Amino acid sequence: MMPATFFAFMGAMFGILTVGLGAFGAHALKNILDSYGQSIWEKAVFYQAIHSLLLLILPGLSNYMSPKELNITGYLIIIGILFFSGSLYILAISGKKYFGAITPIGGVAFIAGWSWLAYALFKATFR
């Protein structure tokens, strides 16, 4: 089991990457990506930003969750960022549509992470 602060650390690291990748997409890739590629890149940055914030606040919810619930939630969100946003970054740059087939794995991980969090908080609220 990782300490709760590991997830905040990962949120901060993904946050740094979010800003860097957002700026890279807006400036360095501005004349390289077509409008479809730009929209894919922006979606990847957006989802990474939202889930980086979730990782940052996750330790603050650790009083309401078991260590197992915290770890499952955190790891699912990390997997979601890597597979969802990661595959979209690669898709935007490469134009290879088959990378889009990986994206739903990340989406399922996001949904599972949010669901696990909701389950843990439901238990803490109504026990």
Secondary structure, 3 states (H helix, E strand, C coil): CCCHHHHHHHHHHHHHHHHHHHHHHHHCCCCCCCHHHHHHHHHHHHHHHHHHHHHHHHHHHHHHCCHHHHHHHHHHHHHHHHHHHHHHHHHHHHCCHHHHHCHHHHHHHHHHHHHHHHHHHHHHHHC
